[in-house]
Amino acid sequence: MLAVLTPAAVTDLTTLAAVKSGLGIEDSKDNAWLSLQISVASQMIADYLNTVEADDGTVTLGQETLAETYRVHHSRYLARRLDSERTQYLVLSRRPVASITGIVQDGTSLDPSEYEVDGAGVLKHLSSDRPTDWNGNKVVVTYVAGWLLPSQDGRNLPPDIESAAVDLVKMNWFARLRDPNIKSERDSIPGVRDHQVDYFFRNPEPGSPLPDEIAQKLNRHRQINI
């Protein structure tokens, strides 16, 4: 179970100003259309990065407060060998993890010294400062995860994710009047089959919803869910 306690204040992965700058647009007549496309592109990217859907059906890269419940003996866990022991590590569904607000195991709140989390969202249970199995039946983790987005103070969204969002909006902008990927067409010799086409973006790879140039910017951020 993944419940949203405090929804993300912002979900758009770029700003209207950034998109208009990228397109060379100075007037405001298309602001509403562009704003909608920013939201659409942001959702597509969140889905492409395998962001886990919350119980309310939302998927976002924006920072929000979540409560994740584990029935430990039936939960997904990552087993690793450490000091010749195999230890169960709970894996938080949303990343990056900004902070752990609290952990309740079988109704008892754990002291912060009893757990730690790494950058991959792997949550370790500690005893005497050493990893040990999660031995409760039910563990509820409250935490803050996600990025601060471009319109927020202290933004930390990776620039390549924002760039991908801008590229998607630009692709949709060009698609309003013609094939979204075609930049120009020309015949070197009229009447002869020497037709040349230049593209803004190559077509998506089979099974990918995004053009290759955009996907390449995002691939290193894709989440592997277990």
C-alpha positions as CSV (number, residue, x, y, z in Angstrom):
1,M,0.0,0.0,0.0
2,L,1.3,3.4,-0.9
3,A,-0.8,6.3,0.4
4,V,-0.3,10.0,-0.4
5,L,-0.4,12.0,2.8
6,T,0.7,15.4,1.3
7,P,0.3,15.6,-2.5
8,A,3.0,17.2,-4.6
9,A,2.6,21.0,-4.8
10,V,3.8,20.9,-8.3
11,T,3.8,18.1,-10.9
12,D,5.0,19.9,-14.1
13,L,8.6,19.0,-15.0
14,T,9.2,22.3,-16.8
15,T,7.8,25.8,-16.9
16,L,5.9,27.6,-19.5
17,A,8.7,30.1,-19.8
18,A,11.3,27.4,-20.6
19,V,9.1,25.9,-23.3
20,K,8.3,29.2,-24.9
21,S,12.0,30.1,-24.9
22,G,12.8,26.8,-26.6
23,L,10.2,27.4,-29.3
24,G,11.1,31.1,-29.7
25,I,7.5,32.1,-28.7
26,E,7.0,35.6,-27.2
27,D,3.2,36.1,-27.3
28,S,0.8,34.5,-24.9
29,K,-2.0,33.3,-27.3
30,D,-0.9,29.6,-27.0
31,N,-0.2,29.6,-23.3
32,A,-3.2,27.4,-22.4
33,W,-2.3,24.8,-25.1
34,L,1.4,24.8,-24.1
35,S,0.5,24.4,-20.4
36,L,-1.7,21.4,-21.1
37,Q,1.1,19.8,-23.2
38,I,3.6,20.4,-20.3
39,S,1.3,18.4,-18.0
40,V,0.8,15.7,-20.6
41,A,4.6,15.4,-21.2
42,S,5.2,15.3,-17.4
43,Q,2.9,12.4,-17.0
44,M,4.4,10.5,-19.9
45,I,7.9,10.9,-18.5
46,A,6.8,9.8,-15.0
47,D,5.2,6.7,-16.5
48,Y,8.3,6.0,-18.7
49,L,10.6,6.2,-15.6
50,N,8.5,3.4,-14.0
51,T,7.3,5.7,-11.2
52,V,5.1,3.6,-8.9
53,E,1.4,4.5,-8.8
54,A,0.0,5.5,-5.4
55,D,-3.2,4.0,-4.1
56,D,-5.2,7.1,-5.3
57,G,-4.0,6.4,-8.9
58,T,-1.5,9.3,-9.0
59,V,2.0,9.2,-10.5
60,T,4.3,12.1,-10.2
61,L,8.0,13.0,-9.9
62,G,7.1,15.9,-7.7
63,Q,8.0,15.8,-4.0
64,E,5.3,14.5,-1.7
65,T,4.8,12.8,1.7
66,L,3.9,9.1,1.5
67,A,3.0,6.3,3.9
68,E,4.0,2.9,2.6
69,T,2.8,-0.3,4.4
70,Y,4.6,-3.6,4.3
71,R,3.3,-6.9,5.5
72,V,6.9,-8.0,6.0
73,H,6.6,-11.7,5.5
74,H,4.8,-11.1,2.2
75,S,6.6,-8.0,1.0
76,R,9.1,-7.5,-1.7
77,Y,12.6,-7.2,-0.3
78,L,16.1,-7.0,-1.6
79,A,18.4,-9.8,-0.1
80,R,22.1,-9.0,0.0
81,R,25.0,-10.7,1.6
82,L,26.6,-8.5,4.3
83,D,29.1,-9.7,6.9
84,S,28.3,-13.3,5.8
85,E,24.6,-12.8,6.6
86,R,21.6,-12.5,4.3
87,T,19.5,-9.6,5.5
88,Q,16.1,-8.4,4.4
89,Y,16.0,-4.8,3.2
90,L,12.7,-3.1,2.5
91,V,12.6,-1.2,-0.8
92,L,10.7,2.1,-0.8
93,S,8.5,2.5,-3.9
94,R,9.2,6.1,-4.6
95,R,12.6,7.7,-5.1
96,P,14.6,9.7,-4.6
97,V,14.0,9.6,-0.8
98,A,14.4,13.1,0.7
99,S,13.7,12.0,4.3
100,I,12.2,9.4,6.6
101,T,9.5,11.0,8.7
102,G,8.9,7.9,10.9
103,I,8.6,4.2,11.0
104,V,6.1,2.2,13.0
105,Q,6.6,-1.5,13.4
106,D,3.7,-3.5,14.9
107,G,2.4,-0.4,16.5
108,T,5.7,0.8,18.0
109,S,7.6,3.8,16.6
110,L,11.2,3.1,15.9
111,D,14.0,5.3,16.9
112,P,16.0,6.9,14.0
113,S,19.0,4.9,15.2
114,E,17.2,1.7,14.3
115,Y,17.0,2.3,10.6
116,E,18.7,4.0,7.6
117,V,18.0,4.4,3.9
118,D,20.3,4.8,1.0
119,G,19.9,6.7,-2.3
120,A,18.3,3.8,-4.0
121,G,15.4,3.7,-1.5
122,V,16.7,0.6,0.3
123,L,15.6,0.7,3.9
124,K,17.7,-1.1,6.4
125,H,16.7,-2.2,9.9
126,L,19.6,-1.7,12.4
127,S,20.4,-3.3,15.7
128,S,23.6,-2.0,17.5
129,D,24.3,-0.1,14.3
130,R,24.4,-3.3,12.2
131,P,21.8,-4.4,9.6
132,T,19.3,-7.0,10.8
133,D,16.1,-8.5,9.4
134,W,12.8,-6.7,9.7
135,N,11.1,-9.0,12.1
136,G,7.7,-7.3,12.6
137,N,4.5,-8.4,10.9
138,K,3.5,-4.9,9.8
139,V,5.8,-1.9,9.1
140,V,4.5,1.5,8.1
141,V,7.1,3.9,6.7
142,T,6.2,7.6,6.4
143,Y,8.6,9.4,4.1
144,V,9.2,12.3,1.7
145,A,10.1,11.4,-1.8
146,G,10.4,13.0,-5.2
147,W,12.2,16.0,-6.6
148,L,11.6,19.7,-6.2
149,L,10.6,20.8,-9.7
150,P,11.7,23.8,-11.8
151,S,9.1,26.2,-10.6
152,Q,10.0,25.6,-6.9
153,D,12.6,27.1,-4.7
154,G,15.6,24.8,-4.3
155,R,14.8,22.8,-7.4
156,N,16.8,19.6,-7.7
157,L,15.2,17.9,-10.7
158,P,18.0,16.6,-13.0
159,P,18.3,19.0,-16.0
160,D,18.1,16.1,-18.5
161,I,14.6,15.3,-17.2
162,E,13.4,18.8,-17.7
163,S,15.1,18.9,-21.1
164,A,13.2,15.8,-22.1
165,A,9.9,17.4,-21.0
166,V,10.7,20.5,-23.1
167,D,11.5,18.3,-26.1
168,L,8.2,16.4,-25.8
169,V,6.2,19.6,-25.8
170,K,8.2,20.9,-28.8
171,M,7.5,17.7,-30.7
172,N,3.7,18.1,-30.0
173,W,3.9,21.7,-31.1
174,F,5.3,20.7,-34.5
175,A,2.8,17.9,-34.7
176,R,-0.1,20.4,-34.8
177,L,0.4,21.1,-38.4
178,R,2.4,18.2,-39.8
179,D,4.2,15.0,-39.0
180,P,5.8,15.7,-35.6
181,N,9.2,14.3,-36.6
182,I,9.7,16.0,-40.0
183,K,11.8,19.1,-39.9
184,S,12.1,19.6,-43.7
185,E,11.6,17.8,-47.0
186,R,13.3,18.5,-50.3
187,D,14.1,16.9,-53.7
188,S,17.7,17.4,-54.9
189,I,16.6,17.1,-58.5
190,P,12.9,17.8,-59.2
191,G,11.2,14.8,-60.8
192,V,13.9,12.4,-59.7
193,R,13.6,10.1,-56.7
194,D,16.1,11.8,-54.5
195,H,13.7,12.8,-51.8
196,Q,15.4,13.9,-48.6
197,V,13.7,14.3,-45.2
198,D,15.3,15.8,-42.1
199,Y,13.7,14.9,-38.7
200,F,13.5,16.7,-35.4
201,F,13.2,13.4,-33.6
202,R,13.7,9.8,-34.7
203,N,10.7,7.5,-34.3
204,P,10.3,5.6,-31.1
205,E,12.1,2.3,-30.7
206,P,9.7,-0.7,-30.8
207,G,7.9,-0.9,-27.4
208,S,8.9,2.6,-26.4
209,P,6.4,5.5,-26.2
210,L,9.1,8.1,-26.6
211,P,11.4,9.1,-29.5
212,D,14.9,7.7,-29.1
213,E,16.6,11.1,-28.5
214,I,14.2,11.8,-25.6
215,A,14.4,8.3,-24.2
216,Q,18.2,8.5,-24.1
217,K,18.0,11.5,-21.8
218,L,15.8,9.6,-19.4
219,N,17.1,6.1,-19.4
220,R,19.6,6.5,-16.6
221,H,16.8,7.7,-14.3
222,R,14.4,4.7,-15.0
223,Q,13.4,3.0,-11.8
224,I,13.8,-0.7,-11.5
225,N,10.9,-2.1,-9.4
226,I,11.2,-5.4,-7.7
